[in-house]
Amino acid sequence: MSSRNSPELIFDLMGFGRDPGHFDPRGVEQHGGASFAGSLETLADAICLPLEEVSAHGAVAVARQTVEIEAGKVEAGTIAAQRLEVKGWQKGRPLLTFSANWYLTKDVDPAWDLRETGWHVLVEGDTPLNVDIHFPVSLDEWAATSPGLTAHRPVNAVPYVCAAEPGIRTTVDLPLITPSFC
């Protein structure tokens, strides 16, 4: 997040640079639960293991030292990283977990294991996977590149959604979405 030159997003909306004593994790948990619960529920339904409950937990870490980012200055001791974990539960145990880390510096307290960019996908069970996906983009290009990670799939889904029968459709209902350069 350090390369985003958006003070409104970084400081006002997300609350970076604030005193951690005034941080209310319920806001992150409510937003995170609302934002990601549907995806977990859709995935669980697709594999015929519907969720009984979804919970969310938020946490913050503070900057160990003052750091200058594109959007401004983050003082030592203020919020410099946020973590969200959303869990989908079945039979009293977590079945699916989505975790996200947003940070302005990796030098935070408490120390968190923060990667440069990318996703970590861990599947446990009879066909386990442990996959790290890294984005080969410089920090200077990250703010311009990363929105496409979210936008490309829905944009490429438009013709499939328009061709679908009326009603609510999920990723599971639509065909495999691939980009077309025709």
C-alpha positions in Angstrom: 0.0 0.0 0.0 3.0 2.3 0.4 3.0 3.2 -3.4 -0.6 4.3 -3.4 -0.8 8.1 -3.6 -4.2 8.3 -2.1 -4.3 9.9 1.3 -8.1 9.5 1.5 -7.9 5.7 1.0 -4.8 5.2 3.2 -5.4 7.5 6.1 -9.2 8.4 6.1 -10.8 5.2 4.9 -8.4 2.5 6.0 -7.1 4.3 9.1 -3.4 3.9 8.6 -1.3 6.4 10.6 -3.8 6.5 13.5 -3.2 5.7 17.1 -3.8 2.0 17.6 -5.6 2.7 20.9 -8.4 4.2 18.8 -8.6 1.3 16.4 -11.9 -0.6 16.6 -11.4 -4.0 15.0 -15.1 -4.4 14.7 -15.2 -2.1 11.7 -12.6 -4.2 9.9 -14.3 -7.4 11.0 -17.7 -6.2 9.8 -16.4 -4.9 6.5 -14.2 -8.0 6.0 -17.0 -10.4 6.9 -19.4 -8.7 4.6 -16.9 -8.4 1.8 -15.5 -11.9 1.8 -18.2 -14.1 3.4 -20.1 -14.5 0.1 -17.0 -15.8 -1.7 -16.3 -18.4 1.0 -20.0 -19.4 1.0 -20.0 -19.7 -2.8 -16.9 -21.9 -2.7 -18.2 -24.1 0.1 -21.5 -24.6 -1.7 -19.7 -25.4 -5.0 -17.9 -28.3 -3.2 -21.1 -29.4 -1.5 -19.9 -28.4 2.0 -22.1 -25.5 3.0 -21.0 -23.3 5.8 -22.8 -23.1 9.1 -21.2 -19.8 10.2 -18.7 -17.2 9.0 -16.5 -15.2 11.4 -14.0 -12.4 10.9 -11.1 -11.1 13.0 -9.1 -7.9 12.5 -5.7 -6.9 13.9 -3.2 -4.1 13.5 0.5 -3.6 13.8 2.4 -0.3 14.3 5.3 1.3 12.5 8.6 0.8 14.5 9.9 4.0 13.0 8.5 6.9 11.0 8.2 6.1 7.3 7.5 8.3 4.3 5.1 6.8 1.7 3.5 8.2 -1.5 0.4 9.3 0.4 2.3 11.1 3.2 4.1 10.3 6.5 3.3 7.5 9.0 4.7 8.2 12.4 6.3 5.6 14.6 3.8 3.9 16.9 0.9 4.5 14.6 -1.0 1.9 12.5 1.2 0.7 9.6 -0.3 -2.8 8.9 -3.7 -4.4 9.1 -4.6 -8.1 9.0 -8.0 -9.6 8.3 -9.0 -13.2 8.6 -12.4 -14.5 7.6 -13.3 -18.1 8.4 -16.1 -20.3 7.1 -17.1 -22.9 9.7 -18.6 -26.3 9.3 -19.1 -28.9 12.1 -17.4 -26.6 14.7 -14.1 -26.2 12.8 -12.8 -23.9 10.1 -13.3 -25.3 6.6 -12.2 -22.2 4.6 -10.1 -19.3 5.6 -9.3 -16.1 3.7 -6.5 -13.9 5.1 -5.3 -10.5 3.9 -2.5 -8.3 5.0 -2.4 -4.6 4.0 0.7 -2.8 5.0 2.8 0.4 4.5 6.1 -1.0 5.8 7.3 -4.4 6.7 9.0 -3.0 9.8 6.1 -3.4 12.2 5.4 -4.3 15.8 4.4 -7.0 16.4 6.6 -8.5 13.7 4.5 -10.1 11.0 5.7 -12.3 8.2 4.9 -10.0 5.3 5.8 -10.9 1.7 6.6 -8.3 -1.0 3.6 -9.1 -3.2 1.4 -12.0 -4.0 -0.8 -14.7 -2.8 -0.3 -17.8 -0.7 -2.7 -20.6 -1.3 -2.7 -23.5 1.1 -5.0 -26.5 0.7 -4.9 -29.2 3.4 -6.5 -32.6 3.0 -6.0 -35.7 0.8 -4.8 -33.6 -2.1 -2.7 -30.9 -0.4 -1.2 -27.8 -2.2 1.1 -25.1 -1.0 1.4 -22.4 -3.7 3.1 -19.0 -3.6 2.2 -16.6 -6.4 4.4 -13.6 -6.8 3.8 -10.6 -9.0 6.9 -9.5 -10.9 6.0 -5.8 -10.8 8.2 -3.1 -9.3 6.9 -1.1 -6.3 6.7 2.0 -8.6 4.3 0.1 -10.9 2.3 -1.7 -8.2 -0.4 1.0 -7.7 -1.2 1.0 -11.4 -1.0 -2.8 -11.9 -2.8 -4.2 -8.8 -6.4 -3.0 -9.5 -6.4 -5.3 -12.6 -6.0 -8.3 -10.3 -9.5 -7.5 -9.0 -11.1 -6.0 -12.2 -10.1 -8.3 -15.0 -12.3 -11.2 -14.1 -15.6 -9.3 -13.7 -14.9 -7.2 -16.9 -14.3 -10.4 -18.9 -17.4 -12.0 -17.4 -19.7 -9.3 -18.9 -20.7 -11.3 -22.1 -21.3 -14.5 -20.1 -23.5 -12.7 -17.5 -25.5 -11.0 -20.3 -26.0 -14.3 -22.1 -27.1 -16.1 -18.8 -30.7 -16.8 -17.9 -32.2 -14.0 -15.7 -31.5 -14.2 -12.0 -28.5 -14.2 -9.6 -25.5 -16.0 -11.0 -22.3 -16.8 -9.2 -18.8 -17.8 -10.4 -20.0 -21.5 -10.1 -22.9 -20.9 -12.5 -20.8 -19.3 -15.2 -18.4 -21.0 -17.6 -14.7 -20.6 -17.1 -13.9 -16.9 -17.7 -11.0 -16.4 -20.1 -10.0 -13.1 -21.7 -10.7 -12.5 -25.4 -8.3 -10.3 -27.4 -10.4 -10.5 -30.6 
